[in-house]
């Protein structure tokens, strides 16, 4: 896509967490609630790439991180990349 900028360093996971696969909705939220870190401003639209979207806990945690920094996203799109075995 012309003009597309891919930035994998502005909003990062500060710590590795346990798998979400066998967790309840509340456990998923607790697992990712404070693990994202904003390294620099995130301009414009955001595309979050995640392996699986079940409860939206990762998306919500990212949005909360951005909001806490005073950078509410203009828009967020989510792409899920998963492969069944």
N, CA, C and O of each residue as an XYZ file, in Angstrom:
340
protein
N       0.857     -1.173      0.000
C       0.000      0.000      0.000
C       0.900      1.232      0.000
O       1.711      1.399      0.911
N       0.773      2.078     -0.984
C       1.612      3.277     -1.059
C       1.426      4.169      0.175
O       0.300      4.421      0.606
N       2.520      4.632      0.724
C       2.486      5.537      1.865
C       2.296      4.857      3.213
O       2.265      5.533      4.242
N       2.168      3.543      3.229
C       1.984      2.814      4.474
C       3.288      2.772      5.263
O       4.334      2.401      4.729
N       3.222      3.146      6.514
C       4.388      3.107      7.387
C       4.142      2.025      8.432
O       3.128      2.052      9.129
N       5.053      1.088      8.539
C       4.930      0.025      9.529
C       5.870      0.345     10.685
O       7.084      0.459     10.511
N       5.284      0.485     11.856
C       6.046      0.838     13.047
C       5.799     -0.244     14.097
O       4.698     -0.345     14.640
N       6.804     -1.037     14.378
C       6.658     -2.113     15.355
C       7.323     -1.769     16.686
O       7.465     -2.629     17.555
N       7.725     -0.519     16.840
C       8.469     -0.142     18.044
C       7.782      0.882     18.945
O       8.204      1.055     20.088
N       6.747      1.562     18.475
C       6.121      2.604     19.288
C       5.311      2.034     20.445
O       5.452      2.479     21.584
N       4.477      1.065     20.161
C       3.661      0.412     21.177
C       4.125     -1.033     21.249
O       3.949     -1.797     20.300
N       4.714     -1.404     22.369
C       5.313     -2.735     22.474
C       4.826     -3.468     23.712
O       4.328     -2.862     24.661
N       4.980     -4.771     23.681
C       4.705     -5.604     24.850
C       5.961     -5.574     25.710
O       7.016     -6.044     25.286
N       5.852     -5.028     26.906
C       7.015     -4.859     27.780
C       7.439     -6.164     28.441
O       8.593     -6.314     28.844
N       6.519     -7.094     28.550
C       6.875     -8.376     29.144
C       6.098     -9.499     28.476
O       4.970     -9.311     28.020
N       6.713    -10.653     28.429
C       6.073    -11.835     27.853
C       5.074    -12.372     28.873
O       5.368    -12.428     30.067
N       3.904    -12.761     28.403
C       2.876    -13.277     29.301
C       2.556    -14.727     28.964
O       2.933    -15.235     27.908
N       1.859    -15.376     29.877
C       1.436    -16.755     29.658
C       0.383    -16.802     28.555
O      -0.288    -15.807     28.282
N       0.247    -17.953     27.931
C      -0.746    -18.111     26.871
C      -2.150    -17.815     27.395
O      -2.458    -18.076     28.557
N      -2.982    -17.274     26.535
C      -4.350    -16.912     26.899
C      -5.332    -18.059     26.655
O      -6.488    -17.977     27.067
N      -4.887    -19.119     25.992
C      -5.799    -20.127     25.439
C      -6.755    -20.769     26.440
O      -7.894    -21.067     26.080
N      -6.341    -20.986     27.651
C      -7.214    -21.670     28.612
C      -7.712    -20.730     29.722
O      -8.160    -21.185     30.774
N      -7.630    -19.442     29.477
C      -8.024    -18.465     30.489
C      -9.452    -17.963     30.258
O      -9.937    -17.931     29.127
N     -10.110    -17.577     31.345
C     -11.431    -16.959     31.240
C     -11.261    -15.518     30.751
O     -10.141    -15.023     30.627
N     -12.373    -14.862     30.479
C     -12.316    -13.469     30.023
C     -11.591    -12.590     31.047
O     -10.727    -11.794     30.678
N     -11.935    -12.730     32.320
C     -11.291    -11.923     33.365
C      -9.808    -12.246     33.494
O      -8.989    -11.344     33.673
N      -9.460    -13.518     33.404
C      -8.058    -13.920     33.488
C      -7.265    -13.384     32.305
O      -6.102    -13.008     32.455
N      -7.886    -13.348     31.129
C      -7.211    -12.804     29.943
C      -6.903    -11.332     30.139
O      -5.807    -10.871     29.821
N      -7.879    -10.591     30.666
C      -7.667     -9.165     30.890
C      -6.531     -8.946     31.893
O      -5.646     -8.124     31.657
N      -6.556     -9.676     33.007
C      -5.501     -9.533     34.015
C      -4.131     -9.891     33.438
O      -3.122     -9.292     33.812
N      -4.096    -10.853     32.540
C      -2.843    -11.327     31.951
C      -2.156    -10.254     31.096
O      -0.929    -10.227     31.003
N      -2.944     -9.375     30.477
C      -2.357     -8.367     29.571
C      -2.591     -6.923     30.021
O      -2.208     -5.989     29.317
N      -3.209     -6.733     31.177
C      -3.638     -5.381     31.562
C      -2.517     -4.351     31.680
O      -2.740     -3.178     31.380
N      -1.336     -4.748     32.101
C      -0.261     -3.767     32.283
C       1.020     -4.154     31.552
O       2.113     -3.834     32.018
N       0.906     -4.829     30.431
C       2.124     -5.318     29.773
C       2.544     -4.490     28.564
O       3.632     -4.700     28.027
N       1.706     -3.556     28.126
C       2.064     -2.766     26.948
C       2.694     -1.449     27.359
O       2.358     -0.874     28.394
N       3.605     -0.989     26.535
C       4.377      0.208     26.837
C       4.453      1.074     25.588
O       4.716      0.582     24.491
N       4.221      2.363     25.768
C       4.318      3.312     24.667
C       5.702      3.922     24.680
O       6.075      4.594     25.641
N       6.471      3.696     23.622
C       7.849      4.192     23.541
C       7.912      5.588     22.927
O       8.796      6.377     23.258
N       6.970      5.891     22.031
C       6.905      7.206     21.400
C       5.505      7.405     20.855
O       4.717      6.461     20.797
N       5.193      8.618     20.457
C       3.859      8.903     19.934
C       3.512      7.990     18.767
O       4.371      7.606     17.972
N       2.237      7.656     18.689
C       1.732      6.831     17.596
C       0.821      7.725     16.756
O      -0.324      7.974     17.134
N       1.321      8.204     15.626
C       0.517      9.105     14.814
C      -0.483      8.344     13.938
O      -0.202      7.237     13.479
N      -1.631      8.941     13.716
C      -2.576      8.409     12.739
C      -3.294      7.142     13.145
O      -3.479      6.851     14.327
N      -3.691      6.401     12.133
C      -4.443      5.175     12.321
C      -3.531      4.045     12.792
O      -2.331      4.051     12.522
N      -4.107      3.087     13.492
C      -3.353      1.966     14.036
C      -3.939      0.671     13.511
O      -5.157      0.513     13.427
N      -3.059     -0.254     13.159
C      -3.471     -1.617     12.829
C      -2.782     -2.524     13.834
O      -1.554     -2.602     13.873
N      -3.566     -3.198     14.636
C      -3.038     -4.133     15.624
C      -3.066     -5.530     15.005
O      -4.105     -5.985     14.527
N      -1.930     -6.196     15.017
C      -1.846     -7.560     14.492
C      -1.712     -8.496     15.681
O      -0.795     -8.359     16.491
N      -2.630     -9.445     15.780
C      -2.630    -10.391     16.890
C      -2.884    -11.780     16.325
O      -3.485    -11.922     15.260
N      -2.430    -12.798     17.034
C      -2.587    -14.150     16.504
C      -4.039    -14.610     16.538
O      -4.506    -15.222     15.578
N      -4.757    -14.334     17.607
C      -6.159    -14.734     17.732
C      -6.891    -13.649     18.508
O      -6.350    -13.080     19.457
N      -8.115    -13.369     18.104
C      -8.927    -12.403     18.835
C     -10.114    -13.172     19.399
O     -10.953    -13.685     18.658
N     -10.168    -13.243     20.727
C     -11.247    -13.980     21.374
C     -12.114    -13.021     22.178
O     -13.286    -12.826     21.855
N     -11.552    -12.426     23.215
C     -12.318    -11.509     24.063
C     -11.995    -10.047     23.796
O     -12.715     -9.164     24.262
N     -10.922     -9.773     23.052
C     -10.512     -8.396     22.805
C      -9.650     -7.820     23.918
O      -9.425     -6.610     23.953
N      -9.160     -8.660     24.831
C      -8.369     -8.182     25.967
C      -7.095     -7.466     25.517
O      -6.738     -6.428     26.074
N      -6.412     -8.012     24.517
C      -5.177     -7.384     24.035
C      -5.481     -6.025     23.414
O      -4.782     -5.047     23.679
N      -6.518     -5.966     22.593
C      -6.921     -4.698     21.977
C      -7.271     -3.673     23.048
O      -6.835     -2.525     22.972
N      -8.052     -4.076     24.039
C      -8.434     -3.156     25.107
C      -7.218     -2.671     25.888
O      -7.134     -1.493     26.235
N      -6.283     -3.564     26.165
C      -5.069     -3.178     26.901
C      -4.253     -2.169     26.099
O      -3.714     -1.220     26.669
N      -4.156     -2.360     24.789
C      -3.429     -1.408     23.939
C      -4.119     -0.048     23.933
O      -3.459      0.985     24.043
N      -5.433     -0.046     23.806
C      -6.185      1.220     23.807
C      -6.016      1.942     25.141
O      -5.835      3.159     25.164
N      -6.072      1.214     26.239
C      -5.889      1.840     27.554
C      -4.495      2.450     27.699
O      -4.337      3.519     28.288
N      -3.490      1.764     27.160
C      -2.127      2.296     27.202
C      -2.050      3.608     26.428
O      -1.464      4.577     26.912
N      -2.628      3.649     25.251
C      -2.629      4.870     24.439
C      -3.417      5.984     25.127
O      -2.959      7.125     25.177
N      -4.591      5.660     25.654
C      -5.408      6.668     26.341
C      -4.684      7.236     27.561
O      -4.742      8.440     27.810
N      -4.002      6.376     28.321
C      -3.270      6.823     29.510
C      -2.170      7.807     29.155
O      -1.819      8.673     29.956
N      -1.628      7.669     27.951
C      -0.566      8.567     27.499
C      -1.139      9.834     26.848
O      -0.389     10.677     26.355
N      -2.463      9.959     26.851
C      -3.089     11.122     26.227
C      -3.089     11.055     24.712
O      -3.170     12.081     24.036
N      -2.996      9.838     24.176
C      -2.968      9.634     22.726
C      -4.082      8.699     22.279
O      -3.812      7.627     21.736
N      -5.336      9.096     22.502
C      -6.406      8.200     22.070
C      -6.305      7.976     20.560
O      -6.134      8.933     19.805
N      -6.409      6.733     20.117
C      -6.250      6.460     18.691
C      -7.382      7.050     17.866
O      -8.546      7.021     18.266
N      -7.017      7.588     16.705
C      -8.014      8.111     15.780
C      -8.885      6.964     15.283
O     -10.105      7.094     15.186
N      -8.256      5.858     14.973
C      -8.972      4.638     14.606
C      -8.033      3.453     14.793
O      -6.812      3.590     14.719
N      -8.622      2.299     15.035
C      -7.841      1.076     15.167
C      -8.498     -0.001     14.326
O      -9.710     -0.212     14.379
N      -7.681     -0.662     13.565
C      -8.124     -1.842     12.824
C      -7.376     -3.033     13.413
O      -6.251     -2.897     13.894
N      -8.002     -4.176     13.370
C      -7.384     -5.362     13.940
C      -7.281     -6.437     12.873
O      -8.249     -6.732     12.173
N      -6.103     -7.013     12.761
C      -5.868     -8.113     11.839
C      -5.464     -9.309     12.690
O      -4.562     -9.220     13.522
N      -6.141    -10.420     12.470
C      -5.807    -11.625     13.212
C      -5.182    -12.628     12.248
O      -5.729    -12.911     11.182
N      -4.040    -13.153     12.639
C      -3.338    -14.142     11.821
C      -3.266    -15.434     12.612
O      -2.524    -15.523     13.591
N      -4.024    -16.430     12.201
C      -4.012    -17.701     12.912
C      -4.122    -18.846     11.908
O      -4.669    -18.691     10.816
N      -3.588    -19.991     12.307
C      -3.663    -21.167     11.447
C      -4.057    -22.353     12.320
O      -3.417    -22.626     13.335
N      -5.098    -23.044     11.923
C      -5.527    -24.238     12.664
C      -4.631    -25.403     12.306
O      -4.165    -25.521     11.173
N      -4.396    -26.254     13.273
C      -3.586    -27.448     13.025
C      -4.445    -28.671     13.033
O      -3.944    -29.779     12.842
